[in-house]
Amino acid sequence: MIKLFRNLRPFRGAITLVLLLIFLQSLSELILPTLMADIVDKGIVAGNHGYIWRIGGIMLLVSAASGVFSIVASYHSSKVSAGFGKILRGKLFAHVESFSLQEFDKFGTASLITRTTNDVTQVQQVLLTMMRMMVSAPMMCIGGVIMAVSKDPGLSLVIVCVVPILALTIFIIARKGIPFFKVMQVKVDKLNLVLREHLTGVRVIRAFNRTEQEKERFNLANMDLTETAIKVNKIMAVMMPLMMLIMNFTSIAIIWFGAIRISDGHMQVGDLMAFLQYAMQIMFSLLMVSMMFVMVPRASASAVRINQVLDTLPDIVDRPGAKAVASRGGHVVFDRVTFHYPGAEKPAISHISFEAKPGETTAIIGGTGSGKSTLISLIPRFYDIAEGSIRVDGVDVRDMTQESLRAKIGFVPQKAELFTGTIRENIQYGMADASDEQVRHAAAVAQASGFIEEKQEGYETVISQGGGNLSGGQKQRLSIARALVRKPDVYIFDDSFSALDYKTDASLRAALKQETGQAAVIIVAQRVSTIMDADRIIVLDEGEIVGMGTHAELMDTSKVYREIVSSQLAEEEWA
């Protein structure tokens, strides 16, 4: 957690002010019992009413000053903790943005969300408490001991005996509770995962009548977290009654032995009252420390999880000397490329070599799991290859900056991802400064203008989260429009026509031919009809190229391709 507190540097002035104010507040509270003792011993006992009014007025002023110090300290400590949380969330988000898909696979989406929200909140809350309690508690404890000893050194032996008992109680309870806090954060991850899957997959769940099973799955994760929380809260719940019991016995001991010292003439009544208050201040300061022991372990577990993310270096980074390559036409070359997923026994693709030339359409087809999507994910460097090289316009993609590489590519993923906002904003995601004319043109080429204009608000229609208010085909067409408005050098379509009907598919491909011009077009498809007119068709099987050529050539030379064609088209459509 200390490592995370380095992010507090911008708030050094505010923290210094908070510490100063808490110090002044602690001094104020330490002075009050002594002033009360003086009122009793020198005012009430002596019958000096003027002294009582004078010292009483001073006590009111000190109390008012202590209240002001507390309010101002609380205000600034809240600002510091909120600012710290903002910085930490920003750093986490920015760092996660630099992750490759490999790091996302390692942590999981649900866990990254929990670490950026729940875990940061835990650390933020404990920082706020630390600035208020962990600073004032030692001051009150040390100051209380000094003032108590100054009142009666002999009676201070009661406190000397009690403090080790309190410390041992706190240590034993904290030692039993800390491991549960670490487990709880893992179980929060699990609960978030189940909840996220339920919310995103609600249509499938209802379609298959699995609502009750999902409820049971959620209840299991919820109960697992609840049982752990109950265990740790049972342990921590013991702390407060024990502390209060010890404090009450301490009060009894102080009054008992203090009464004896008063009767022997070694102590005055006011001093005993002051001593009792100082003892309570010492006890309460230790009680505040015990409360910190409830919060710090969980925050510490959260801090470890946050640091795991921040300390994870992305596998894919710009090499030293990586250069920004200007737009030059988009000539893509795969030269004996091999790629392994982490932990996989065999490569996902092996010894892949082909060219995708500007002005030509290169299609990739193959069975499920043949490596089609993996292959095209290597072009924008979502993953790094193990062997060989991928060159765009003659430059290895690893020698280009990621920003300039991806600026050359218009990528349409297999699953259409849309963002909350208007249709116009989603298309402009491809090019932020795209004009209305460019947006409308891209939508027209993508065969999306028809359904957009049918909507009451047209291009200003708001898209719900994940595009829930659009059909699959509409989402795909908007994803294609988003890539088209960018005017890239390389178009990559990862099975982006699967949700379209045959008529729309044919119209879209005809419009794309006119639009893509001299750019290289790479299409991954399941439908043979989508790629029959491609300049080059690559047939993949188990991660290897088993055929390459035009449709006519592959019908003569590739058994795998013929099997795919025969499974989809009638014999008269083969030619």
C-alpha positions in Angstrom: 0.0 0.0 0.0 2.9 2.3 0.7 3.9 2.0 -3.0 0.4 3.4 -4.0 0.8 6.3 -1.6 3.5 7.7 -3.9 0.6 9.1 -5.9 -0.1 11.5 -3.0 2.8 13.8 -4.1 0.4 16.4 -5.7 -1.4 16.7 -2.3 1.7 17.2 -0.1 0.5 20.8 0.9 -3.0 19.6 1.8 -1.6 16.6 3.8 0.7 18.9 5.7 -2.2 21.2 6.6 -4.3 18.2 7.7 -1.5 16.9 9.9 -1.0 20.4 11.4 -4.8 20.8 12.1 -5.0 17.3 13.7 -2.0 18.1 15.8 -3.7 21.4 17.0 -7.0 19.5 17.6 -5.2 16.8 19.7 -3.5 19.5 21.7 -6.9 21.2 22.3 -8.4 18.0 23.5 -5.4 17.2 25.8 -5.7 20.7 27.4 -9.4 20.3 28.3 -9.1 17.7 31.2 -6.4 19.9 32.9 -8.6 23.0 32.6 -11.5 20.9 34.1 -9.2 19.8 37.0 -8.3 23.4 37.7 -12.0 24.4 37.8 -12.7 21.6 40.3 -9.6 22.1 42.5 -9.2 25.9 42.4 -12.7 27.0 41.6 -15.4 24.7 43.0 -13.5 23.5 46.1 -12.3 27.1 46.9 -15.7 28.7 45.9 -14.0 31.0 43.4 -16.8 31.8 41.0 -14.8 34.2 39.0 -12.1 31.6 38.3 -14.9 29.1 37.3 -16.3 31.5 34.7 -12.9 32.5 33.4 -11.5 29.0 33.0 -14.9 27.8 31.7 -14.8 30.5 29.0 -11.3 29.3 28.0 -12.6 25.7 27.8 -15.4 26.9 25.5 -12.9 28.7 23.2 -10.6 25.7 23.2 -13.6 23.4 22.3 -14.7 25.7 19.5 -11.2 25.9 18.1 -11.0 22.0 18.3 -14.2 21.8 16.4 -13.0 24.2 13.7 -9.7 22.3 13.4 -11.6 19.0 13.0 -14.0 20.3 10.3 -11.3 21.9 8.2 -9.1 18.8 8.6 -12.0 16.5 7.6 -12.7 18.7 4.5 -9.1 18.6 3.3 -8.6 14.9 4.1 -11.7 14.1 2.1 -10.4 16.2 -0.9 -7.0 14.4 -0.6 -8.6 10.9 -0.5 -11.0 11.7 -3.4 -8.2 13.1 -5.5 -6.0 10.1 -4.7 -8.8 7.8 -5.8 -9.2 9.8 -9.0 -5.5 9.6 -9.8 -5.3 5.8 -9.0 -8.4 5.0 -11.2 -6.9 7.1 -14.0 -3.6 5.3 -13.8 -5.2 1.9 -13.7 -7.4 2.7 -16.7 -4.5 4.1 -18.7 -2.3 1.2 -17.9 -5.0 -1.4 -18.7 -5.5 0.4 -22.1 -1.8 -0.4 -22.9 -2.4 -4.2 -22.2 -2.3 -6.6 -25.1 -5.1 -9.2 -25.4 -2.8 -11.6 -23.5 -2.9 -9.5 -20.4 -6.7 -9.2 -20.6 -6.9 -13.0 -20.8 -4.7 -13.3 -17.8 -6.6 -11.0 -15.4 -10.2 -11.3 -16.9 -12.5 -8.5 -17.5 -14.5 -8.9 -14.3 -11.4 -8.8 -12.1 -10.1 -5.7 -13.9 -13.4 -3.9 -13.3 -13.3 -4.9 -9.6 -9.7 -3.7 -9.2 -10.5 -0.4 -10.8 -13.6 0.3 -8.7 -14.0 -1.7 -5.5 -10.3 -2.1 -4.7 -9.5 1.5 -5.3 -12.5 2.5 -3.1 -11.1 0.3 -0.3 -7.7 2.0 -0.4 -9.3 5.4 -0.7 -11.4 4.8 2.4 -8.5 3.6 4.5 -6.4 6.6 3.4 -9.2 8.9 4.6 -9.3 7.0 7.9 -5.5 7.0 8.3 -5.3 10.7 7.9 -7.8 11.3 10.6 -7.2 8.3 13.0 -3.7 7.0 12.5 -2.3 10.5 12.9 -4.5 11.6 15.8 -4.4 8.3 17.7 -0.6 8.3 18.4 -0.7 12.0 19.3 -3.6 11.4 21.7 -2.0 8.2 23.1 1.5 9.7 23.7 0.0 13.1 24.9 -2.4 11.3 27.2 0.3 9.2 28.8 2.5 12.4 29.4 -0.4 14.3 30.9 -1.6 11.3 33.0 1.9 10.8 34.4 2.1 14.5 35.2 -1.1 14.3 37.2 0.0 11.2 39.2 2.9 8.9 38.3 1.9 6.2 40.8 -1.7 5.8 39.4 -0.2 5.6 35.8 0.9 2.0 36.6 -2.8 1.1 35.9 -2.4 2.3 32.4 1.0 0.5 32.1 -0.6 -2.8 33.0 -3.7 -2.3 30.7 -1.9 -1.2 27.4 -0.1 -4.5 26.8 -3.4 -6.4 27.3 -5.1 -4.1 24.8 -2.3 -4.5 22.3 -2.3 -8.3 22.6 -6.1 -8.4 22.1 -5.8 -6.3 18.9 -2.9 -8.4 17.6 -4.7 -11.8 18.1 -8.0 -10.7 16.5 -6.3 -9.0 13.6 -4.1 -12.1 13.0 -7.2 -14.2 12.7 -9.1 -11.8 10.5 -6.5 -10.6 7.9 -6.5 -13.9 5.8 -10.2 -13.6 5.3 -10.0 -10.1 3.9 -7.7 -11.4 1.1 -10.1 -14.2 0.3 -13.0 -11.8 0.2 -11.6 -9.8 -2.7 -11.2 -12.9 -4.8 -14.8 -13.8 -4.0 -16.0 -10.3 -5.0 -14.3 -11.0 -8.4 -16.2 -14.2 -8.7 -19.5 -12.5 -7.9 -18.8 -9.8 -10.4 -18.0 -12.4 -13.1 -21.3 -14.2 -12.6 -23.3 -11.0 -12.5 -21.5 -9.6 -15.6 -22.2 -12.9 -17.5 -25.8 -12.9 -16.5 -26.4 -9.3 -17.6 -24.6 -9.6 -20.9 -26.1 -13.0 -21.7 -29.6 -12.3 -20.5 -31.2 -13.1 -24.0 -29.5 -16.5 -24.2 -30.4 -17.3 -20.6 -34.1 -16.5 -21.2 -34.1 -18.3 -24.6 -32.9 -21.5 -23.0 -35.1 -21.1 -19.8 -32.0 -21.1 -17.7 -33.1 -18.2 -15.4 -33.5 -20.4 -12.3 -30.1 -22.1 -12.9 -28.5 -18.6 -13.2 -30.2 -17.5 -10.0 -28.8 -20.6 -8.3 -25.3 -19.9 -9.7 -25.5 -16.3 -8.5 -26.8 -17.3 -5.1 -23.9 -19.8 -4.7 -21.3 -17.0 -5.4 -23.3 -14.6 -3.3 -23.5 -17.0 -0.4 -19.8 -17.9 -0.7 -18.9 -14.2 -0.3 -21.5 -13.7 2.5 -20.3 -16.6 4.5 -16.7 -15.3 4.3 -17.9 -11.8 5.3 -19.8 -13.2 8.2 -16.7 -15.1 9.4 -14.5 -12.1 9.3 -17.2 -9.8 10.8 -17.7 -12.3 13.7 -14.0 -12.2 14.4 -13.9 -8.4 14.2 -17.1 -8.0 16.2 -15.4 -9.5 19.2 -12.9 -6.6 19.2 -15.3 -3.8 20.2 -16.9 -5.5 23.2 -13.5 -6.7 24.5 -12.1 -3.2 24.1 -15.0 -1.6 26.0 -14.8 -4.3 28.7 -11.1 -3.5 29.2 -11.8 0.2 29.2 -14.6 -0.1 31.8 -12.4 -2.3 34.1 -9.7 0.3 33.6 -12.1 3.1 34.7 -13.0 1.1 37.8 -9.4 0.4 38.7 -8.5 4.1 38.3 -11.4 5.3 40.5 -10.7 2.6 43.1 -7.0 3.4 43.4 -7.5 7.1 42.9 -10.0 7.2 45.8 -7.4 5.6 48.0 -4.8 8.2 47.0 -7.3 11.0 47.5 -8.1 9.7 51.0 -4.3 9.5 51.7 -3.9 13.1 50.6 -1.7 12.3 47.6 -4.2 13.4 45.0 -6.9 16.0 44.5 -10.4 15.2 43.1 -9.9 17.4 40.0 -6.7 15.6 39.2 -8.5 12.2 39.5 -11.2 13.4 37.1 -8.5 14.7 34.7 -6.5 11.4 35.0 -9.6 9.4 34.3 -10.3 11.4 31.1 -6.6 11.1 30.0 -6.9 7.3 30.5 -10.1 7.3 28.4 -8.3 9.3 25.7 -5.4 6.7 25.7 -8.0 3.9 25.5 -9.9 5.5 22.7 -6.7 6.1 20.7 -6.0 2.4 21.0 -9.6 1.7 20.0 -9.1 3.9 16.9 -6.0 1.8 16.1 -8.1 -1.4 16.5 -10.6 0.1 14.0 -7.7 0.6 11.6 -6.8 -3.0 12.0 -10.3 -3.9 10.7 -9.9 -1.7 7.6 -6.1 -1.9 6.7 -6.0 -5.7 6.0 -8.8 -5.5 3.4 -7.3 -2.3 1.9 -3.9 -4.0 1.9 -5.3 -6.9 0.0 -6.9 -4.5 -2.5 -3.6 -2.6 -2.8 -1.8 -5.8 -3.7 -4.3 -6.5 -6.4 -4.0 -3.0 -7.8 -0.2 -3.2 -7.8 -0.4 -6.5 -9.7 -2.1 -4.7 -12.5 0.2 -1.6 -12.4 3.3 -3.8 -12.2 2.3 -6.0 -15.2 4.2 -4.8 -18.2 2.4 -5.3 -21.5 4.0 -7.9 -23.7 3.4 -5.7 -26.8 5.2 -2.4 -26.6 6.9 -0.1 -29.2 10.5 -1.2 -29.7 13.2 1.4 -29.1 13.5 3.3 -32.4 10.1 2.2 -33.7 9.0 4.6 -36.4 5.7 6.1 -37.5 5.1 5.0 -41.0 3.1 7.2 -43.3 0.2 6.0 -45.4 1.5 4.3 -48.6 -1.1 1.9 -49.9 -1.2 -1.1 -47.5 0.8 -4.0 -48.9 0.7 -6.8 -46.3 3.2 -9.7 -46.4 3.2 -12.7 -44.1 6.6 -14.4 -44.2 6.6 -17.9 -42.6 4.7 -16.7 -39.6 4.1 -19.0 -36.6 2.2 -18.0 -33.4 1.6 -19.8 -30.1 -1.0 -18.8 -27.5 0.6 -18.8 -24.0 0.5 -22.2 -22.5 -0.7 -23.9 -25.7 0.9 -27.3 -26.6 1.0 -26.5 -30.4 1.0 -23.3 -32.5 -2.3 -21.8 -33.4 -0.9 -21.0 -36.9 2.3 -22.4 -38.5 4.5 -21.2 -41.3 2.0 -18.9 -42.9 3.2 -17.0 -46.0 1.1 -14.9 -48.3 0.7 -11.4 -49.7 -2.3 -9.0 -49.6 -1.7 -6.5 -52.3 -3.2 -3.0 -52.6 -6.3 -2.9 -54.8 -6.9 -6.7 -54.3 -9.2 -8.7 -52.1 -7.6 -11.5 -50.1 -10.1 -13.9 -48.5 -9.4 -16.4 -45.7 -11.7 -19.4 -45.2 -11.5 -22.6 -43.2 -13.2 -24.7 -40.6 -13.9 -23.6 -37.0 -10.7 -23.4 -35.0 -8.5 -23.3 -38.1 -6.8 -20.1 -37.1 -8.6 -17.5 -39.3 -9.3 -14.9 -36.6 -5.9 -15.5 -34.9 -4.2 -14.8 -38.2 -5.7 -11.4 -38.8 -5.3 -10.4 -35.2 -1.6 -10.5 -35.8 -1.7 -7.7 -38.4 -2.6 -4.9 -35.9 -0.3 -6.5 -33.3 -3.0 -7.6 -30.9 -0.6 -10.5 -30.3 3.1 -10.8 -31.3 4.3 -13.7 -33.5 6.8 -16.3 -32.4 8.6 -16.8 -35.7 8.7 -15.1 -39.1 7.7 -11.6 -39.9 4.6 -9.6 -40.9 5.4 -6.5 -43.0 3.1 -3.7 -43.9 4.4 -1.5 -46.8 7.8 -3.2 -46.5 8.2 -2.5 -42.7 8.0 -5.2 -40.0 4.9 -4.4 -37.8 7.2 -4.7 -34.7 9.4 -1.8 -36.1 6.4 0.5 -36.4 4.7 2.4 -33.6 1.4 0.8 -32.6 -0.4 4.0 -33.2 0.8 4.5 -36.8 0.3 0.8 -37.6 -3.3 0.8 -36.4 -4.0 4.1 -38.1 -3.4 2.3 -41.4 -6.0 -0.4 -40.6 -9.8 -0.4 -40.7 -10.7 -3.4 -38.5 -14.2 -4.8 -38.3 -14.3 -7.5 -35.6 -16.3 -10.7 -35.7 -18.5 -9.5 -32.8 -19.8 -6.0 -33.6 -18.9 -3.8 -30.6 -20.8 -0.5 -30.4 -20.5 2.2 -27.7 -23.1 4.1 -25.8 -23.9 7.3 -27.8 -25.6 8.2 -31.0 -25.2 6.4 -34.4 -23.2 9.4 -35.7 -20.8 9.2 -32.8 -20.3 5.5 -33.3 -19.4 6.0 -37.0 -17.2 8.9 -36.1 -15.3 6.6 -33.7 -13.4 5.6 -36.8 -12.4 9.2 -37.5 -13.3 11.8 -34.9 -13.3 14.8 -37.3 -15.4 13.1 -40.0 -17.9 15.5 -41.6 -21.6 14.8 -41.8 -21.2 14.0 -45.5 -18.4 11.5 -44.8 -20.5 9.8 -42.1 -23.5 9.5 -44.4 -21.4 8.2 -47.3 -19.8 5.5 -45.1 -23.3 4.5 -43.8 -24.6 4.3 -47.4 -21.7 2.1 -48.6 -22.2 -0.1 -45.5 -25.9 -0.5 -46.5 -26.8 1.1 -43.1 -28.4 4.4 -44.3 -31.7 2.7 -45.0 -32.5 1.6 -41.4 -30.8 4.7 -39.9 -33.1 7.1 -41.9 -36.1 5.0 -40.9 -35.5 5.9 -37.3 -37.2 8.9 -35.9 -34.0 10.7 -34.9 -31.9 9.4 -37.8 -28.1 9.7 -37.1 -28.8 11.2 -33.7 -30.6 8.0 -32.5 -29.0 6.9 -29.2 -27.5 3.4 -29.1 -28.0 1.6 -25.8 -25.1 -0.2 -24.1 -23.6 -2.8 -26.4 -26.1 -1.9 -29.2 -28.9 -3.7 -27.4 -31.6 -1.7 -29.4 -30.2 -2.9 -32.8 -30.3 -6.2 -34.6 -27.1 -8.2 -35.3 -27.1 -7.2 -38.9 -27.6 -3.5 -38.1 -24.7 -3.6 -35.6 -22.4 -5.3 -38.2 -23.2 -2.6 -40.8 -22.5 0.2 -38.4 -19.2 -1.5 -37.5 -18.3 -1.6 -41.2 -19.3 2.1 -41.6 -17.0 2.9 -38.7 -14.1 1.3 -40.6 -15.0 2.8 -44.0 -15.1 6.4 -42.7 -11.5 6.0 -41.7 -10.3 5.5 -45.3 -7.5 3.2 -44.2 -4.8 1.5 -46.2 -5.8 -2.0 -45.1 -9.4 -3.2 -44.5 -9.8 -6.3 -42.3 -13.2 -7.9 -42.1 -13.3 -10.7 -39.5 -16.4 -12.7 -40.6 -18.2 -9.3 -40.6 -21.0 -10.3 -43.0 -22.4 -13.3 -41.2 -25.4 -11.5 -39.8 -26.4 -10.1 -43.2 -29.0 -11.6 -45.5 -27.7 -12.6 -48.9 -29.1 -9.6 -50.7 -27.6 -7.1 -48.3 -24.3 -9.1 -48.4 -24.1 -8.9 -52.2 -25.0 -5.2 -52.3 -22.4 -4.4 -49.6 -19.6 -6.3 -51.4 -20.5 -4.5 -54.7 -20.3 -1.1 -52.9 -17.1 -2.1 -51.1 -15.3 -2.8 -54.4 -15.9 0.8 -55.5 -15.0 2.3 -52.1 -11.9 0.4 -51.1 -10.0 1.5 -54.2 -6.3 0.9 -53.9 -6.5 -0.4 -50.3 -5.7 -4.0 -49.5 -8.9 -5.9 -48.4 -8.6 -9.0 -46.2 -11.8 -10.9 -45.5 -12.4 -13.8 -43.2 -15.6 -15.5 -44.0 -17.6 -18.6 -43.4 -19.8 -18.2 -46.5 -18.3 -19.3 -49.8 -20.6 -16.9 -51.6 -19.0 -14.0 -49.8 -15.5 -14.7 -51.1 -16.0 -16.4 -54.5 -15.0 -13.2 -56.4 -11.9 -12.6 -54.3 -8.6 -12.1 -56.1 -6.9 -14.6 -53.7 -8.5 -17.2 -51.4 -6.4 -18.7 -48.6 -7.7 -22.0 -47.2 -6.7 -22.8 -43.6 -6.8 -26.1 -41.9 -5.5 -26.7 -38.3 -3.4 -23.5 -38.5 -1.7 -24.2 -41.8 -2.4 -23.1 -45.4 -3.7 -26.0 -47.4 -4.7 -24.1 -50.5 -4.3 -20.7 -52.1 -5.6 -19.3 -55.4 -8.8 -18.1 -57.0 -12.1 -19.9 -56.6 -11.7 -21.8 -59.9 -8.1 -22.8 -59.1 -9.0 -24.1 -55.7 -11.9 -26.1 -57.0 -9.3 -28.0 -59.1 -6.5 -28.2 -56.5 -7.9 -28.1 -52.9 -9.9 -31.0 -51.5 -10.6 -29.0 -48.3 -12.0 -26.1 -50.3 -14.2 -28.3 -52.4 -15.6 -29.9 -49.3 -16.5 -26.4 -47.9 -18.0 -25.4 -51.2 -20.1 -28.6 -51.6 -21.4 -28.3 -48.1 -22.8 -24.8 -48.8 -23.6 -24.5 -52.5 -25.7 -26.5 -54.9 -23.6 -28.1 -57.7 -24.8 -25.6 -60.3 -23.5 -22.7 -58.2 -19.9 -24.0 -57.9 -18.7 -22.5 -61.1 
